[in-house]
Amino acid sequence: MRITVIHDDDEPSIVESDEPISITEVLDRLNIASSTVLAVLGETIVPHSSTITDDIEIELIVVSSGG
């Protein structure tokens, strides 16, 4: 399957997997700390533990914190 990841204004990143993969594993492959982003599928925020079983496009929203 093919996972297209949209992050910031960069070109989309592509992650391919022959077996189901979690969003956390996708983020690991892209060297993105899971604590720094929210994963959005369509208009729904999805847990990083969600398992991907088909071709999809997910958007990553940067979570900023601090004071």
C-alpha positions as YAML, in Angstrom:
chain: A
units: angstrom
residues:
- id: 1
  name: MET
  ca: [0.00, 0.00, 0.00]
- id: 2
  name: ARG
  ca: [1.01, 3.60, -0.49]
- id: 3
  name: ILE
  ca: [0.68, 6.27, 2.20]
- id: 4
  name: THR
  ca: [0.98, 9.88, 1.05]
- id: 5
  name: VAL
  ca: [1.94, 12.21, 3.90]
- id: 6
  name: ILE
  ca: [1.39, 15.95, 3.60]
- id: 7
  name: HIS
  ca: [3.52, 17.89, 6.07]
- id: 8
  name: ASP
  ca: [4.13, 21.65, 6.15]
- id: 9
  name: ASP
  ca: [4.59, 23.17, 2.70]
- id: 10
  name: ASP
  ca: [7.04, 20.52, 1.54]
- id: 11
  name: GLU
  ca: [6.42, 18.05, -1.24]
- id: 12
  name: PRO
  ca: [4.28, 15.15, 0.00]
- id: 13
  name: SER
  ca: [6.26, 12.20, 1.33]
- id: 14
  name: ILE
  ca: [5.44, 8.65, 0.27]
- id: 15
  name: VAL
  ca: [5.73, 5.61, 2.51]
- id: 16
  name: GLU
  ca: [5.12, 2.18, 1.03]
- id: 17
  name: SER
  ca: [4.42, -1.01, 2.95]
- id: 18
  name: ASP
  ca: [3.52, -4.54, 1.95]
- id: 19
  name: GLU
  ca: [1.68, -5.15, 5.22]
- id: 20
  name: PRO
  ca: [-0.54, -3.11, 7.56]
- id: 21
  name: ILE
  ca: [1.35, -0.28, 9.24]
- id: 22
  name: SER
  ca: [0.50, 2.13, 12.05]
- id: 23
  name: ILE
  ca: [0.70, 5.88, 11.74]
- id: 24
  name: THR
  ca: [3.43, 5.78, 14.40]
- id: 25
  name: GLU
  ca: [5.50, 3.50, 12.15]
- id: 26
  name: VAL
  ca: [4.94, 5.84, 9.19]
- id: 27
  name: LEU
  ca: [6.16, 8.78, 11.27]
- id: 28
  name: ASP
  ca: [9.19, 6.76, 12.40]
- id: 29
  name: ARG
  ca: [10.11, 6.02, 8.78]
- id: 30
  name: LEU
  ca: [9.93, 9.74, 8.03]
- id: 31
  name: ASN
  ca: [11.96, 10.66, 11.16]
- id: 32
  name: ILE
  ca: [9.08, 12.76, 12.52]
- id: 33
  name: ALA
  ca: [8.55, 12.74, 16.29]
- id: 34
  name: SER
  ca: [4.96, 11.63, 16.88]
- id: 35
  name: SER
  ca: [4.64, 14.05, 19.82]
- id: 36
  name: THR
  ca: [5.04, 17.01, 17.44]
- id: 37
  name: VAL
  ca: [2.16, 16.33, 15.04]
- id: 38
  name: LEU
  ca: [-1.50, 15.41, 14.76]
- id: 39
  name: ALA
  ca: [-2.51, 13.01, 12.00]
- id: 40
  name: VAL
  ca: [-5.59, 14.03, 10.02]
- id: 41
  name: LEU
  ca: [-7.52, 11.77, 7.67]
- id: 42
  name: GLY
  ca: [-10.10, 13.75, 5.73]
- id: 43
  name: GLU
  ca: [-11.35, 16.12, 8.42]
- id: 44
  name: THR
  ca: [-10.85, 13.72, 11.33]
- id: 45
  name: ILE
  ca: [-7.90, 13.60, 13.72]
- id: 46
  name: VAL
  ca: [-6.88, 9.96, 14.05]
- id: 47
  name: PRO
  ca: [-4.79, 8.26, 16.76]
- id: 48
  name: HIS
  ca: [-1.19, 7.47, 15.89]
- id: 49
  name: SER
  ca: [-1.94, 3.87, 16.85]
- id: 50
  name: SER
  ca: [-4.38, 3.58, 13.92]
- id: 51
  name: THR
  ca: [-3.51, 0.81, 11.47]
- id: 52
  name: ILE
  ca: [-3.38, 1.62, 7.77]
- id: 53
  name: THR
  ca: [-4.48, -1.20, 5.47]
- id: 54
  name: ASP
  ca: [-5.16, 0.66, 2.17]
- id: 55
  name: ASP
  ca: [-3.68, 3.46, 0.11]
- id: 56
  name: ILE
  ca: [-4.42, 6.74, 1.90]
- id: 57
  name: GLU
  ca: [-3.40, 10.36, 2.19]
- id: 58
  name: ILE
  ca: [-2.85, 11.79, 5.65]
- id: 59
  name: GLU
  ca: [-2.05, 15.34, 6.62]
- id: 60
  name: LEU
  ca: [0.20, 16.19, 9.54]
- id: 61
  name: ILE
  ca: [-0.57, 19.27, 11.61]
- id: 62
  name: VAL
  ca: [2.31, 20.59, 13.70]
- id: 63
  name: VAL
  ca: [1.46, 20.91, 17.37]
- id: 64
  name: SER
  ca: [3.25, 23.80, 19.01]
- id: 65
  name: SER
  ca: [3.64, 24.23, 22.71]
- id: 66
  name: GLY
  ca: [5.42, 26.52, 25.02]
- id: 67
  name: GLY
  ca: [4.80, 29.73, 26.75]
...
